[in-house]
């Protein structure tokens, strides 16, 4: 497996199109063709993290925060970015960044934080982008129906929390194989009538090429008849933060202690609001999410958990009656990178590749 192979999987998890404008995601250092046997994962590409990644024999570091935020004129050891980049490059350590695209991706930073805190039935706190849906319909002979359905639904066919969504109806197709054709059914020059199934499923725009390719690979016909329709259904949504419910109502003070316990930051959090106030609806945003405070107020949340909350943000929250828990930028993003480590382990352990989370 190569760096490029790992990147291909990472970009399935967190597609680059989900990144905020000008966010420098992607491969910062390294050779895409380099072989990978061990992956280090971390929130920050700090000196300690890079040195630790090198010491455990990692050929690739996947981090959340960019190593190179802005273009620099010189890569020298006299500046932080140059020094860190040179450390990685000299050791043959590729550095890949999944930042705001992983914040908004399903199963990314915010979903991982919500799961860690025990927040269920989550929705987006702030919608950043949408993706249209398409319907793909294809005509299939009876004996190939299940193979084609499985192939298409393996790449698409999702509606909300349901997979393998498809519809079929039977009819009769006609065609005449012409000179040079190699028909699966029928003879050259003769009009053929064949019982076929019309099979259809849904696909978001990003999955459309994969659904069509899977369909073509599984279909037995030389020339496959299929239709692709743009839909005006509500599009698939992506965005920052989440809002959901706790399983049970609890006092704000108790919930604050719970946040400290599960994020391993006792005594670190800052909180505003009456500790005796009962809370159940919780808004969260991993990292520095103070700018989403208006969205948290609009969502009807009782409490907002994020990091990097400034003095004036606390005052604004108090005026709106919104409790706020500042659990720290790093602490609220760490669960997402730990979850990514587990996903990489599950995906590549069969290829002999180990993934390890490295703290800063």
KEKEVO-782631 format. One record per residue (C-alpha): residue number from 1; x negated, y, z negated. Coordinates in steps of 0.2 Angstrom, whole numbers, plus 2048, in hexadecimal, padded with zeros to 3 digits. Each point is the difference from the previous one (the first is absolute). Layout:
<nodes>
{NUM,{X,Y,Z}}
...
</nodes>
This chain:
<nodes>
{1,{800,800,800}}
{2,{7FA,811,804}}
{3,{803,812,7F9}}
{4,{80C,803,80F}}
{5,{80A,7F0,7FB}}
{6,{802,807,7EF}}
{7,{805,811,806}}
{8,{80D,7F8,80B}}
{9,{808,7F8,7F1}}
{10,{7FF,810,7F6}}
{11,{808,80A,80E}}
{12,{80F,7F4,800}}
{13,{802,804,7ED}}
{14,{7FD,812,802}}
{15,{802,806,812}}
{16,{7F6,80F,804}}
{17,{80F,80A,807}}
{18,{806,801,7EE}}
{19,{7F2,80B,7FB}}
{20,{802,812,7FC}}
{21,{7F9,80C,80E}}
{22,{7ED,802,7FF}}
{23,{7FE,7F3,7F3}}
{24,{7EF,7F8,804}}
{25,{805,7ED,7FF}}
{26,{7F8,7F2,808}}
{27,{7EE,7F9,802}}
{28,{7F4,80D,7F9}}
{29,{7F0,7F6,800}}
{30,{7FC,7F0,808}}
{31,{7FF,7F4,80F}}
{32,{812,7F9,805}}
{33,{7F7,7F0,807}}
{34,{7F7,7FD,7EF}}
{35,{804,7EF,7F8}}
{36,{809,801,7EF}}
{37,{800,7F3,7F2}}
{38,{804,80B,7F1}}
{39,{80B,810,7FF}}
{40,{7FF,80C,7F1}}
{41,{810,80B,7FD}}
{42,{801,810,7F6}}
{43,{809,810,7FE}}
{44,{7F0,80B,802}}
{45,{7F0,7FE,80A}}
{46,{7F6,806,7F2}}
{47,{7ED,7FD,7FE}}
{48,{804,7F2,7F2}}
{49,{80D,7F8,80B}}
{50,{7F4,800,810}}
{51,{7F2,7F9,7F5}}
{52,{80B,7F3,7F8}}
{53,{807,7FB,811}}
{54,{7EE,7FD,806}}
{55,{7FB,7F7,7F1}}
{56,{80E,7F3,802}}
{57,{7FB,7FD,812}}
{58,{80F,809,808}}
{59,{7FE,804,813}}
{60,{810,80B,7FF}}
{61,{807,80D,7F4}}
{62,{813,804,802}}
{63,{804,810,7F6}}
{64,{80F,80B,7FE}}
{65,{7F7,811,7FF}}
{66,{7F6,805,810}}
{67,{7ED,800,7FF}}
{68,{7FF,80E,80D}}
{69,{80E,80D,7FD}}
{70,{7F9,80D,80C}}
{71,{7F3,800,80E}}
{72,{7EF,804,7F9}}
{73,{7F1,806,80A}}
{74,{7F2,7F5,7F8}}
{75,{800,7EF,7F8}}
{76,{7F2,802,7F3}}
{77,{7FE,7FB,7EE}}
{78,{801,812,7FA}}
{79,{813,800,801}}
{80,{80D,7F4,7F9}}
{81,{808,7FA,810}}
{82,{7F0,7FD,809}}
{83,{7F8,7F7,7F1}}
{84,{80F,7F4,7FF}}
{85,{801,7FD,812}}
{86,{7EE,7FC,802}}
{87,{800,7F4,7F1}}
{88,{80E,7F7,808}}
{89,{7F8,800,812}}
{90,{7EF,7FA,7FA}}
{91,{808,7F1,7F7}}
{92,{80B,7FC,80F}}
{93,{80F,804,7F6}}
{94,{80F,805,80B}}
{95,{80C,80C,7F8}}
{96,{812,801,805}}
{97,{80D,80C,7F9}}
{98,{813,7FD,7FE}}
{99,{807,810,7F9}}
{100,{810,809,803}}
{101,{805,7F2,80C}}
{102,{7FF,7F4,7F1}}
{103,{809,80C,7F5}}
{104,{810,7FF,80B}}
{105,{7FE,7EE,806}}
{106,{80C,7F3,7F9}}
{107,{7F7,7F7,7F3}}
{108,{7F3,80D,7FE}}
{109,{7FB,80C,7F2}}
{110,{811,805,7FB}}
{111,{809,7F0,801}}
{112,{7F2,7F8,7F6}}
{113,{801,80D,7F3}}
{114,{813,7FE,7FF}}
{115,{7FE,7ED,7FE}}
{116,{7F3,802,7F3}}
{117,{80B,80C,7F6}}
{118,{80F,7F5,801}}
{119,{80B,80B,80C}}
{120,{80C,7F7,80B}}
{121,{80C,805,80E}}
{122,{7F4,80D,806}}
{123,{803,80C,80E}}
{124,{7F4,80D,808}}
{125,{7FE,810,7F7}}
{126,{7FB,80A,80F}}
{127,{802,7FB,812}}
{128,{7F1,804,80A}}
{129,{804,7F7,811}}
{130,{80C,7F5,808}}
{131,{7FF,7F2,80D}}
{132,{80E,7FC,80D}}
{133,{807,7EE,802}}
{134,{802,7F6,810}}
{135,{80A,7F1,805}}
{136,{7F8,7F3,80A}}
{137,{80B,7F4,809}}
{138,{7FA,7F1,80A}}
{139,{808,7F1,80A}}
{140,{7FA,7EF,7FA}}
{141,{804,7EE,805}}
{142,{807,7F5,7F2}}
{143,{7F0,7F6,7FD}}
{144,{7F5,80F,7FD}}
{145,{80C,80A,7F6}}
{146,{7F9,7FD,7EE}}
{147,{7EE,802,806}}
{148,{804,811,808}}
{149,{80A,805,7F1}}
{150,{7F3,7FC,7F3}}
{151,{7F2,809,80A}}
{152,{80B,810,802}}
{153,{805,800,7EE}}
{154,{7EE,7FD,7FA}}
{155,{7FC,811,807}}
{156,{810,809,7FE}}
{157,{812,7FC,7FB}}
{158,{800,809,7EF}}
{159,{80F,80A,7FA}}
{160,{7FD,807,7EF}}
{161,{7FC,7F2,7F4}}
{162,{805,7F3,80C}}
{163,{7F5,7F7,80D}}
{164,{803,7F4,80F}}
{165,{80F,80B,805}}
{166,{806,7FB,812}}
{167,{810,7FD,80A}}
{168,{803,7F4,80E}}
{169,{80E,7FD,80C}}
{170,{802,7F3,80E}}
{171,{802,804,813}}
{172,{7FB,7FB,811}}
{173,{7F1,808,809}}
{174,{7FD,7FF,813}}
{175,{7F0,801,80A}}
{176,{7F8,7FA,810}}
{177,{7EE,7FB,800}}
{178,{7F7,808,80F}}
{179,{7F1,7FA,809}}
{180,{7F0,7FE,7F5}}
{181,{80B,7FF,7F0}}
{182,{7FD,7F2,7F3}}
{183,{811,7FF,7F8}}
{184,{803,7F8,7EF}}
{185,{811,7FC,806}}
{186,{807,7FE,812}}
{187,{7F8,7FF,812}}
{188,{7F8,80C,80C}}
{189,{80D,808,80B}}
{190,{80F,7FA,7F7}}
{191,{80C,80A,7F5}}
{192,{800,7F9,7EE}}
{193,{80C,802,7F2}}
{194,{7FA,7FC,7EF}}
{195,{808,801,7EF}}
{196,{7F6,80C,7F5}}
{197,{800,808,7F0}}
{198,{7FF,813,7FE}}
{199,{7F5,803,7F1}}
{200,{7FE,811,7F8}}
{201,{7F7,807,7F1}}
{202,{7FA,811,7F9}}
{203,{7EE,807,800}}
{204,{7F9,811,7F9}}
{205,{7F7,809,80E}}
{206,{7EF,7FB,7F9}}
{207,{804,7EE,800}}
{208,{808,800,812}}
{209,{7F0,7FB,80A}}
{210,{7FD,7F1,7F4}}
{211,{812,7FA,801}}
{212,{800,801,813}}
{213,{7EF,7F7,801}}
{214,{806,7F2,7F4}}
{215,{810,7FE,80A}}
{216,{7F6,7FE,810}}
{217,{7F4,7F4,7F9}}
{218,{80E,7F5,7F9}}
{219,{80B,801,80F}}
{220,{7FF,7F1,80D}}
{221,{805,80B,80F}}
{222,{7F4,806,80D}}
{223,{809,810,801}}
{224,{809,805,7F0}}
{225,{810,80B,801}}
{226,{801,80B,7F1}}
{227,{807,811,7FB}}
{228,{7FA,80D,7F4}}
{229,{80C,80D,7F9}}
{230,{7FC,810,7F6}}
{231,{80C,801,7F1}}
{232,{808,80E,7F7}}
{233,{800,7F7,7EF}}
{234,{7F9,808,7F1}}
{235,{7ED,800,803}}
{236,{7F4,7F7,7F5}}
{237,{7F9,80D,7F4}}
{238,{7EF,802,7F8}}
{239,{7FA,80D,7F3}}
{240,{7F8,804,7F0}}
{241,{805,7FB,7EE}}
{242,{80F,7F5,7FA}}
{243,{80F,802,7F5}}
{244,{809,7F2,7F8}}
{245,{806,7F9,7EF}}
{246,{7F9,7F8,7F1}}
{247,{808,7EF,7FB}}
{248,{806,808,7F0}}
{249,{802,812,7F9}}
{250,{7F3,804,7F4}}
{251,{7F9,80F,7F6}}
{252,{7F4,80B,80A}}
{253,{7F3,7FE,7F2}}
{254,{801,7ED,802}}
{255,{7FF,801,813}}
{256,{7F1,80B,7FE}}
{257,{7F7,7F3,7F6}}
{258,{805,7F3,80C}}
{259,{7F8,80A,80E}}
{260,{7F0,801,7F6}}
{261,{800,7EE,7FC}}
{262,{803,7F9,812}}
{263,{7F4,80D,808}}
{264,{7F3,7FE,7F3}}
{265,{7FF,812,7FB}}
{266,{804,802,7EE}}
{267,{7FF,811,7F9}}
{268,{7FC,807,812}}
{269,{812,804,805}}
{270,{808,811,7FF}}
{271,{812,801,7FE}}
{272,{80E,80E,7FF}}
{273,{811,7FD,7FA}}
{274,{809,7FA,7F0}}
{275,{7F9,7EF,7FB}}
{276,{811,7FB,7FA}}
{277,{808,803,811}}
{278,{808,7F1,808}}
{279,{7F9,7FC,811}}
{280,{804,7F4,80D}}
{281,{7FE,808,812}}
{282,{7ED,802,803}}
{283,{7F7,809,80E}}
{284,{7EE,7FC,804}}
{285,{7F2,805,80B}}
{286,{7EF,7F8,7FF}}
{287,{7F2,80D,800}}
{288,{803,812,800}}
{289,{812,802,803}}
{290,{805,810,7F7}}
{291,{805,807,811}}
{292,{80F,7F3,800}}
{293,{807,807,7F0}}
{294,{80E,809,809}}
{295,{804,7EF,808}}
{296,{800,7F7,7EF}}
{297,{80C,80E,7FA}}
{298,{80C,7FD,80F}}
{299,{7FF,7ED,7FE}}
{300,{808,802,7EF}}
{301,{7F2,7F7,7F7}}
{302,{7FE,801,7ED}}
{303,{7ED,800,801}}
{304,{7F3,802,80D}}
{305,{7F0,7F6,7FE}}
{306,{7F1,806,80A}}
{307,{7EE,808,7FE}}
{308,{7F8,811,802}}
{309,{80E,809,7F8}}
{310,{7FC,813,7FD}}
{311,{806,80B,7F2}}
{312,{80D,809,80B}}
{313,{806,7F0,807}}
{314,{804,7FA,7EE}}
{315,{809,811,7FD}}
{316,{80A,7FE,810}}
{317,{805,7EE,7FA}}
{318,{805,806,7EF}}
{319,{80C,80D,808}}
{320,{808,7F3,80A}}
{321,{802,7F4,7F2}}
{322,{7F4,7F3,808}}
{323,{7F4,7F6,7F5}}
{324,{7EF,7FE,807}}
{325,{7F2,7F4,7FC}}
{326,{7EF,804,808}}
{327,{7F7,7EF,7FF}}
{328,{7F2,805,80B}}
{329,{7FB,800,812}}
{330,{7F5,7F1,7FF}}
{331,{80B,7F6,7F4}}
{332,{810,802,80B}}
{333,{7F7,7FA,810}}
{334,{7F6,7F2,7F9}}
{335,{80E,7F3,800}}
{336,{802,803,813}}
{337,{7EE,7FB,803}}
{338,{801,7F1,7F4}}
{339,{80F,7FA,80A}}
{340,{7F6,803,810}}
{341,{7F2,7F5,7F9}}
{342,{80D,7F2,7FD}}
{343,{807,802,812}}
{344,{7EE,7FF,808}}
{345,{7FC,7F1,7F5}}
{346,{810,7F6,805}}
{347,{7FD,805,813}}
{348,{7EE,7FC,801}}
{349,{7FB,7F3,7F3}}
{350,{803,7F2,80D}}
{351,{7F3,809,80B}}
{352,{7F3,7FF,7F1}}
{353,{802,812,7FC}}
{354,{801,806,7EE}}
{355,{808,811,7FB}}
{356,{7FC,809,7F0}}
{357,{806,80F,7F8}}
{358,{7F2,80C,7FA}}
{359,{803,80D,7F3}}
{360,{7F8,811,801}}
</nodes>
